[in-house]
Each structure stands twice: as C-alpha cells, then as structure tokens.
C-alpha cells in the first residue's frame, strides 16, 4: 500500500461501512463499559488517598497479565473460529472452544492459588515501597479468584464475537459494570449499613461482578439457538484440531502474555524509581484515561479480525488485501482524531476538572500530564499497529509474524531503554516515556513491510494447514 492509494482504499461503498459499524459498535460499547468500570474503580479507590490508589494499581499488574493471557487465548481461538464461521463449520468451532476452556480454566486456577497463598512475596516483586505492599496484598488475595469465572466468560464471549455476535459481550459486561460499580460504592465506603472495607471492598465487588458474568453466560448458552454448544465435542477435541489450535493460537497466546508482561514491566520499573508513589498514582489515572481513549481503536481491530477471517474462510481472497488496507487506514485516522482530543483535554480540562477528583498532589498531577502527552502524540501510529497486528495479520492466519512484530519492539528496544534510563542513569519519568515511545515507531516500520508483502493471507481451515 503506497502513499498514492493510501486513502483511495477507503472508497468501498456503503455496504462495507454498514458491516464495519454493525460489528464495531457493540465491541466499542463493550470496551467502553469495561474501561469505564476501571475508571470508576480508580476514582473510588483514589478517593481513599494516593497510597491505596498506587497499591491497587500494583496489585492489578498480575491481574492485567492474566486478562491479556485470556485475551490471547480468545484471540487465538478467534483466528480459527472466524474462518470456520465463514465455512459454516460449527462442529469445529465447538472443539476450538473446548480447547480454550481447558487452557483458560487450568491457568486461572493456578493464578488464583498463587494470588491467595503468596500475595506479599508477589507484591514485593512489583514494588519496594513498604507502605504499598500490605495494601496491595489484601486486594490481591481476593481478586485472584474472580478469574476462575472470567476465564470461561472470556472464551465464550470471544467465540460469539468471532461469529458476528458482539452484542452478547455488550450485554454481559454491562451487567458486570453495573454490579461492580454498585458494590464498590457499598463495600469500599460502607454504605447501606455494610462494613467499610476499602481496598478489600473493591476486590469483593470485582469478584462478585465476575460471578454475575458467568451466570449470564451459562443461562445464555442454555437457551441460545443460533449456535448450540455440543459438550461431547468440547470435552473431547479432535487431535488434529488440537495441533492446529496450538500451531496458530500459541503465537497469539505467547504474544499477549509477553506483551502484557512487558507492559507490566514498565510499571515495575516505575515502582522502583524515586518518588514511585506519585508516579504510580499518576500512571494509574493516566492508564485508565488511555484505555478509555483506545476503545475505538480496539473496536476497529476486533472488527478487522472478524472481517478478514470471514472473507478468507469464505474463499474471497481476492478482496482481502483492499479490505484490510481500508481498515488499517480507517484506524489510523481514528487514532489521529482521538489523540488530538486527548491532547486538548490534557492541557485545558483535566488539570482543573479531573485531577482534583482523584486527590492527586501537584507533583502527581504534572506527572499525569506528561504521561498523557506521551500517550496522545503517537496515537495514530498505535492505532495502525493495533489494527494491523491484532486485526489484519491475526485474522489472516499470520499470528506468528504478528507476535514477532508486537513483542520484539517492546522487549528488544523499549523495555531495555526504559530500564537503562530509569534504573541505571536514574533519569526521570520523561526519559522513561521517551523509551516507551520507541515501541510504536519500530512496530509501524515492521508492520507496514509485512502488510505490503501479502504473506499474511492464509486459509488456515483447509485440511493440512
């Protein structure tokens, strides 16, 4: 895709954009809801002070990693499911879901046990701030069990998204958000006669909301006729399909695991810097604002994975490249608009209207402004990178190269630079974010080259693939 046809690829007619909107809008709303939930959590815990906010931020590092691993399993399953959906092969979809349930369920049990029995040593690895470790451990012991339920929900909802039913996730996570928000208000602050539990209250609210998600999914699976679960196929996956799953899904799972671990490494680096408490508090708020701004980008990326996989599975290989190019450019333009809006809010609204709500000190407020600036400026590149790797390359069955592009930029360039600047040279947070920003530059260069090669277009549902 050269400069001359960069925008001409957007001329695809109304039917294409109706398709994109019908798929992207429910995903966007679902992401908006779950992200708003994180912002509400941050607001409620932040009202207790900087220390609880920073502690919960650090306790959520392993939670963030396990969520991204589940997302990796969900995305890895989607690589196959979207193409099997295009072929109308529901038996194979049941088998793929079964593999996902086995893997996610086993991992969530291990995760919950570690968080429950070893919370203090685990939190001690993430920060050396003695004030934060006990607060973070109290939260971690409870919240770990929530992912026993979330593992099943994530795989099931992700499968339906790949089958062009993203509205299920919207409904499930709306119910979860309402439950979590209400219980946060009750349990963190001791309203309606409940005990004031503070950080433990936030953890209990999260656990309860995950149980609600699980119950809704179980009921929906029992009554849904569009796609019926077949337990016999789910519990005994075909060996050939298991091999195919691991061939195409393993790079995605490793990708998300390494990416989430790498993103968490940035927080660990910040947790060992001078003034870590105000840096982590600022990062917690900025991170939630960043997630809120990125919902449209991830909606386009998720839509791209569905459309690209469906087109290849249905045998329409000739149109896939142009369709993918349109989605990449659309995402880049969306990122430019969102980045510009975030930059304006960062300097003209947040300092007066948002920072005071979270009781940030002047030092933490200036750090939050700096972090948000570094988030806003490269937003168009980040939008392209996300849609190209998570949507186009994965949807085309090129999950291995997508993982290489995504992970190498972070682990070989950005993380070593950030650690060197912060922990060796003892430079400030400005230079840490200079290092973090190099990640998008490297990803863009590698991603454009791979996209133009067309080597990512693969029908992975064919026998022998």
N, C-alpha and C positions, 0 to 999 in steps of 0.2 A: 504494500500500500504506500504509494509515493505521495508527496505533497500535493500534486495536482488533483488526485482523486480522493483526497482525504475527506472532503465534505460532500462530493458527488455521491458517495456510497450511502448517504443519508436519504437519498431520493428513492424510497422503497414503497411508497403508496400507503394509503390509509389502513389497509388490512394488516400490514406489518405492525404499524404503531398501535392499532387496536389490540393485537395479540400481545405486544410488549406491555401495554398498560394493564390488560386484564391479568397478566401474570405478575407484573412488578408491583402493582398497587397493594395487593394483600401482603406480599413479602415486605414491602416498605412499612406498611402499618404495623405488621407483626414486629419488625425490628424496632420501630419507633416506640412501641409499647414496652418491649423488653428493655430498651435503652432508657426510657423514661423511668422505668422501675429502678434501674441503677442510680439514676439521678435523684430520685426520691429517697432511696436508701442513703445516699451520700448526704443529702440535705438533713435528714432526720438524725443520722449519726453525727454529722458535722455540728449540729446544734448542741451536742454534748461537749464539744471542745476539739481542739486540734489533735490531741493525743488519741482519743477514740477514733477519730477520722483516719489518722495515719495508721493506727493499729489494724483497723478493719481493711484498709487498703492493702496492707502487707499480708493479712490472713487470706485475702482473696487471690493472692498470687497462685497457690496450688489449685484453688477453685477455677481460676481463669484457665490454667493449663488443662485441667480435666474437661472443661467445657469445650476447649478447642480440639482436644482429642476426640470427643464425641462428635464435634462438627466435622473432623477429619473422617471419622467412620461414616457419618451421614453423607458427606460429600463423595467419599469413595464408593459408597453404595449407589449414590445418585449417578455416578459415571456409567454404571451398568443399568440401573433402573430406568433412566430416561430413554436409553436406546432400546431396552426390552419393551418399554411402553410404546415406542414408535412401531415395534414389531407385533404389538398386542400379545405378548407372551407373559401372561400373569403368573403362570407356574414358576417361571424363573425368578420373577420379582419376589414371590413368597420365599423362595430359597435364599435369595440375596438378603432379604430382611432377617431371616433366621440367623444367618452368619453374623449380621450386625448385632442382633440381640445377644448372642453368645459372647461376643467380644466386649461389647459395652457393659454388659451386666457383670462379667468377671472383673473387669477393670474397676468398676465403681465400688465393688465390694472391697477390693484391695485398698482403694483410695480412702474409703470410709474408715477402715480399721487403722490405717496409719494416722489419719487426722484425729481419731479418737484416743488412741493409746500413746501417741508420740507428738502431741501438739507443741509442747515447749521446745524440745530439740529442733523440731521442724521450723518453728518461727525464729529460733535463734540463728538458723542458717540464712534467714531472709533479712534480718536487721540486727545490728549490735546495740540498739537503743534499749536499755534495760527497762525503761518506762513502757515501751510498746509491747514487749514480748508477752507478759502475762495477759494483757488485754486481748491481743491477737489470738492467743491460745484458747481463751474462753470462748471466743467466737468460732474458732476452727473446729473444736470438738463436736459442736452441734451441727454445723452446716455441712460437714462431710457426708452425713447420712442422707442429705437431700438428693444426692446424685445417684443413689440406688434407684430412685424413682425417675429421675431426669434422664437416665441412660435409655430406658425403654421409650419414654416420650419422644426423645430426640430422634431416635431411629425411625419410629413410626411416622411422626410428623414430617420428617425429611423425605421419607418414601412417598408420601402423598403429594408433597411439593413437586417431586420429580415426575409425578403422574398428573401434573397440571391441576392440582387441587391445593393451592397455597392458602385457601380460606380456612382450612382446618387449623393450621398453625395460628392464624389470626385469632380465631375463637378461643383456642386453648390458652394462649398466652395473655389474652385479655382477661380471662378469668383468673389466671395466675397473678397478674399485676394488681387487680382489684383486691384479691385476698392478701397479698403481701403488703400492700400499702395500708390496708385497714389494720392488719395485725401489727405492723410496725408502729402505727400510732397508738395502739392499745398497749403493746408489750414494752416498747422502748421507754415510754413516758409514764406507764402505769395508769392509763385512762380506763374508764368504765369499771373501776374497782379492781382492776388487775394489778399485780405487783409491778413495780418499776424495775425492769430487768436490763435496761440499757443495751450493751452490745450483745448479751445473750438473747435479749428480746428480738433483736434484728435477725439473729441466726434461727431462732424458733419460727419466726414469720416466714423466712425463706424455706425452711423445711416443710412447713405446712402448705405453702403455695405449690411446692413440687408434688406433694401428695395429691392435691386438687388436680393438677395437670394429669397425673397418672390415672386417676379415677375417670376423668373425662375421656381420655384416650381409650380406656378399657370399654366404657359404655359405647363409644362411637364405633369401635371395631366390631362390637357385637351386633350392631343394628345396620351398619353401612352395607349397601348392596352394590355400589359402584365398583368396589374392589373388596373381595372377600378373603380373609385370612384362611389359610389352609395349614393347620398345625402340623399335620403329617409331613408336609413339605418343609415347613420352617424348622422342625426339630431334627430332621434328617436331610441336610443339604446334600445335593449331588456332589461327589468328589471332584468331578471335572469343573463344576461351577465354583467350588471352594478354591481350586487352583487359580481359576480366572479372577475370582474376587481378590485373592492375595496379590496376583500379578498387577492388577490395575488399581486396587484400593490401597495396598500397602504404601506406595509412594505418597498418596494423599494423607494417610494417617501419619506417616513419618513427617511429612511436610507440616501439618498442623501442630504436631507435637513439638517439633523443633522450632517452628515459628512462635508458638505460644511460650515455650521455654525461653526463647530469645527475647521476646517482648518483656517477659518477667525479669530477665537478666538486667534490663535497663533499670527496672525498679530496685533490684538488688544492689546494683551499682549506686543508685541514688541513696539507698538505705545505709550505705557505708560512707557517704560524703559528710563533710562538716555541715551542720545545720540541717540534718536529714529530716527532722520533724516537720519543719515548714516546707521543705522541698516535697516531701511525700504528701502532705496535706494539699499543696498546690497541684501536684500531679494527680491526686485523686479527683479533684474538681475538674481540672482540665481534661482528664481522661474521659470523664462522663460527658462533658460537652463535646469532645471529639467524637465519641460514639454516637451521640445524637446527630451530629452533622453528617456522619458517614452512612446513615441508614439508606439514603437514596442510592449511594454507590453500591452497597452490598445487595440492594434490591435488583439493580441492573445486572450485577454479576451473577446472582442466582437465576435471574431470567435468562441470561446468556447460556448458562449451563443447561437449562431445560430445553431451550430452543435449538441449540447446536446439537445436543444429544438426540433430540427427537428427529431433526432433519437427517442426520446421518443414519439413525436406526430405520427411518422410513425409506432410505435409499436415495434421498435428494442431495447427493454430494456436490452436484454442480453449483448449487446456490449457497452452500455453507460459508465459503470464504467471504462473499459480499455481505451476507447477513451478519457474520461475526465482525467484519470491519465496521459496519454501521453501529453495532452495539458498543464496540471499543470507543469510537469517536463520540457517540452519544454520552457515554460515561465520562469521558474527558471533559466535555462541555459542561456536564452536570457538576463535576468537581470544581471547575473554574467558578461557576456561579456560587456554589456552597462556600468555597474558600474565600471569595470576595466578601460574602455576607458575614462569615465568621470574623474576618479581619476588622470589618467595620464595628461589629458588636464588641470585639475585644478592647477597642480603644474608646468607644463612645457610649457603651451601655453597661458592660459587665462590671467595671470598677465602681460605678455608682449604684447599680441595681442588684447585682448578683453576688459579688464578693462579700458584702456586709451580711447577707443571709446566712453565709457559712462561717461567719465569725473568723475570717482569715486575718492574720496580723498584716501590717503593711509590708513586711518582708515576704510573706507568703503570697500576698496579692500581686506584688511586682513579679514574682517568680511565675505565677499563673499566667500573667500577661505575656511573659516571654515564651512560655511553653506553647500557649495558644497561637502565638505568631508563627512559631516554627511548624505548627500543625496546619495553619491556614495557607501559607505560601506555596508549599508543594502539593496541595490538594488535587490539582488536575493530574499530575503525574501519578499520584497514589490511586486516583480513580481509574486511570487507564491500566495500571499494573494489576489492580484487584480484578477488574473485569476480564482482562486478558488471561491471567493465570487461573483464577478461581472459576471463571465462567467459560471462556473460549477454549483454552488448552485442555482443561479437565473434561469439559463437555465433549471435546473431540477425541478423547481417549489418550491424550498425551500427558498423563498425570506425572510420569517420571520427569520429563523436562520441566513441567510446571513447578515441581518440587525443587529441582536444582536451581532454577531461577529465583524462586522465593527464598530459599534457605541460604544459598551461597552469599547473596548480597548482605544478608544480616550477619551471619556467623563469620564470614571471612573478611568483611570490611567494617560494618557499622559497630558491632559489639567490641571487637578489639580496639578500635579507635576510641569509643566511649570509655572503656575501662582504662585505657592508657591516659586519656586526658584527665579523668576524674580521680583515679586511684594512684597513678604514678606521678603525673605532673601536678596533681592537686589543683587543677583549674576548676572554674565554676560551672554552673549549670548551662550557661550559654554555649560553652565549648562541647559539653556533652550532647546538646541538641544539634550542634553543627555535625558531629559524628553520626548521630542518628539519621540526619537528613541525607547522608550519602547513600543510604539504603535504596531510596526511591530512584536516584539517578542511575545506579547500577542495574536495578530491575528493569527500568524503562529501556535501556540500551539492549539488554539481553532479550527482553520480551518482544520488541519490535523486530529484531532479527529472526526470532523463532516464528513469529506470526507470518512474516513475509515468505518464509520457506515452504509453507503449506504442509509441512511434515506432520503437523498435529491432527490432520483429518484422518481418523481411523474408525472403521466399523468393528468394534470390539465384541459384538454379539454374534459374529459369524463363527461357525464351527472351526476350531483350530486356531482362533485368535488368542 
